[in-house]
Amino acid sequence: MKFVFIAHLAIVALLSGCATSVPVPAGMKAGQFVTFKCEGGISFQARVAEDGSTVRVRYEGGYELDNKGAGVYEADGWKLITQGPSSPELIHNGKSIGKNCKAA
């Protein structure tokens, strides 16, 4: 009986080690603000949470965007796309603010 219990605990430990976490978007650092410079001369700062659940964006104010999956963070009319051909791209109310941004 002890063997079954110990084997069960070992399996649980192995599976918990395999749990996937949200990857940090390219150019960003977990817990640190990074400045991005975009086409058209705009710049903004972004900081991803340690667990990847949110991104804090500083551009004409500060905004906490929730991870919606597939490299998209969004809230209150703001969207940050971190994957794709013109990413990173910052969008407000459907209008692109800055795209093809590079970490400075």
Steps between C-alpha positions, in 0.01 A plus 500: 500500500787738580651433157178599321477821701867590437465416130193725481690788664790454257265519201334815637841661554610415146180636347517823697852552366363470147239771546534763233529866582426786266818596315631854535433691176806575285694804618326513838636418843281360775458757775698776320384782276649496151477794259377422148558732204254459211451605140380858484716612791280401792633314800344329799611294797376154592555260788370143501398339829717215628223250418418656161140571602518876436706769332524851639528758220611861545384721214310821572415347836529151640293196409486143631420262214384142555645204312239382249724230352689470172719801582211744556463716813187715523288724728310831493532553124875431500659198335861390481576233241832328566495237223462542125641690205472856638551418867540630749209724411312734734136568408245733660130472415580310180758753377867405476709730718834338424610189317825322416627614838849411620628485855735793553 
